[in-house]
């Protein structure tokens, strides 16, 4: 495995190693190494979904309110009291990892109009809670910057620059395809993963290999983590669509970017038709 794909802050890279956008996707730390593997795979699947849905402008189905937990309802109500509209969408892909996507719309806000977040979990109920927390965290983080966001995408330097750029009121229409929604097919089974880590890992690996994907786990556990009973894992699945926050490096030639929407029943945009707006995820 090339070190550039498994080491987020690898220093001293040479030009030949700059074939990948390095980000923390697939990193997980846990007391149980097997659970760390599960969570790492789930995050890769979540980031894959983020990249595909944004570039292909997928109109995702709204998340069934019956799947909202009590905590999710409290969070939505809390946001509503602050004039923040929460839109929860089902972003689960053909891989079957329960994934929720959240769009927070703040039509009253003069600076931050739209932000997004995502979450993956054992089921959509857990994923939805994560997505709301993440989206609201982005909303607060974008607000914390005292300066104006970059005016040109070529000048992005911070991993939050895409979110800041896309949050501006004059770019709110770029999110309309997410807010229209489509009906979820009646009788479709809800995705879920077993609670037991070993069973969940077996399900995930079986699903991935059946789809022709090879998940690779890199043990990044340092001596310090090992001494306190923690395991650090990084999962790489090159067959999944990378999520890049660099608007000039979006990996638009990856086969999955076009195969996944087709398998999920969506229309497929050609490369020249892909979403031109920067990835708003942060």
Secondary structure, 3 states (H helix, E strand, C coil): CCHHHHCCCCCCCCHHHCCCCCCCCCEEEECCHHHHHHHHHHHHHHHHHHHHHHHCCCCCEECCHHHCCHHHHHHHHHHHCCCCEEEEEECCCCCCCCEEEEEEECCCCCCCCEEEEEEECCEHHHHHHHHHHHHHHHHHHHHHCCCCCCCCHHHCCCCCHHHHHHHCHHHHHHHHHHHHCECCCCCCCCCECCCCHHHHHHHHHHHHHHCCCCCEEEECCCHHHHHCCCEEEEEECCCCCCCCCCCCCCCCCCCHHHHHHHHCCCCCCCHHHCCCCCCCCC
